Amino acid sequence: MRKKIKNIFQQFNEKNMLYTVSRKRSLIKSITWRVLASLDTFVIAWLVTGKPSWAGTIAMFEVLTKTFLYYFHERGWNYILWGKRKSGSKKLKNLKKYIFNKNKRK
């Protein structure tokens, strides 16, 4: 019985594990977001100005500035604890209560 409970907790922890975020991941997210956002900026600037060359210039400057801004914004959020859970999350505590209370009832 003890081994069965241990296996349940191990599986639960593996599924709900908190991961650290690498700088490389933040950089790749920054780049992929910039491609999408810059296409959006290009299309809007083209619609507003009617000139694809102006739209391209606007989109180029936007790529340079906002890629750096997004990267540092993303990295900064890694230091904010709000919305993060520790490994001993409420889900794990609730699972423990459920298992142990169920065993007491039998």
HELIX and SHEET records of a PDB file:
HELIX    1   1 ARG A    2  LYS A   15  1                                  14    
HELIX    2   2 ARG A   23  THR A   49  1                                  27    
HELIX    3   3 PRO A   52  TRP A   77  1                                  26    
HELIX    4   4 LYS A   90  ARG A  105  1                                  16    
END                                                                             
